[in-house]
């Protein structure tokens, strides 16, 4: 049984004007799961990237089993027995599962594919993973890609596994599998560093937890055997320094004869099938939540309502105006905004600064850089973005990327379409985001949003539409639903609705 004690001592790291880590020390005992908790931008990811060799600290030391070590690359970290599983796993999309499993294994090419396949299948059996060695990476979910990357790192002989926000974007079943695997690793004497902003995950999994805020360690506590209510309150106090209050939900908008958005006999393209929607009338200021398992058609529906995906048939009316078949630019000019879940692939442009993003919004042929800087600085102050005008967006934390994406939305908006508005955000950032969104509804903006968080859907929606088994329910008042009932509706093989009949010539998704 391999055991490893890891210590980071007095770590400092600065990015320009931002002090990401300030005199941070962390000790992780062998055979334990150690939580690293903090709000978005607290410095957690920076610290573990230093330990795993993706970044170098400005000052400080790393000790392993009582000996100082120098880690200047991920390869050096792996040679020392330290591996990191990123929130977006590092894999090769063009290769198979087995080929990715073999990647990076030094001196093992002589084993051949047959022996490597046996090792992969044995590892899958040990942890209860169901991975097809010949499957394409593109066919895997985020959770399955995580499983593969974890097995690959373990095959390289690591004894300390770092996981950075691993439960973001994976299903409940995949999270249960992941937690069981991590507990098994701890039982084997390996060390696990679990980076998260989710209190419930840390309380469920970890033995100890260290809390960071604004680049510093503010406290450390044991988790096992502690009173959960008292522990949670202490952790919240350390993370945010104050009590958090959810934004008040305004009263549901009154039904009017002139709805903002109308969908009539709409059929959405959702490859390889089509999805029939119930007729829908959305009032100004109304919030409609879209519930369903990932890939059930919510994204296709939102893209269609934004003019980014042509409908198979049916009509879309905005303020009584026919919008069917018109390009996204027309929707944008009519006050429709779309905020995607993948902030760095669709919402923002990696490599560009915040100021350059605001410059791109200008309609004039010549960029007014003074105006762009003024707008950026105003957005930083109003949206509490931890950065400066020259910060590149990929350097920002997830919460600050989401704040930036919201800041870039045009004002005023009549209709806002959002995918997972708070995915990957800490409690404070999530509450802040919804505070901003509800302010928009007070001004008449209607919001349609998809989320995997059923509590979020029920808390902020006026009505809920459920996507399940290739069908979509009629909108249901949120007050009539519970999390349990919503979960049942999402997983039923066939979800009955008044609009669930098959459409001639169009197969129903299964």
SULTAPE-V149276 format. One line per field, one symbol per residue. burial: + if it has 9 or more other ideal C-beta (glycine too) atoms within 8 Angstrom, else -. Layout:
burial->???
//
This chain:
burial->--+++++++++++----+-++--+++-++++++++++++++++++++++++++---+--+-+++------+--+-+++-++++++---+-+---+++++++++-+----------++-+++-++--+++-+-+-+-+--+++++++++++++++++-++++++++++--++--++-++++++++++-++++++++++-+-+++-+++++++++-+++---+-+--+----++-+++++++---+--------+------++++--+++++--++++++++-++++++++++++--++++++++++++-+-++-+++++----+----+-+++-+++++++--++--++---++++++++--+-----+---++-+++-++--+-+-+++-+++--++++++++++++++---++++++++++++++++++++++++++-++--++++++++--+-+++-++++++++++++++-++++--+----++-++-+--+-+-++--+--+-++-
//
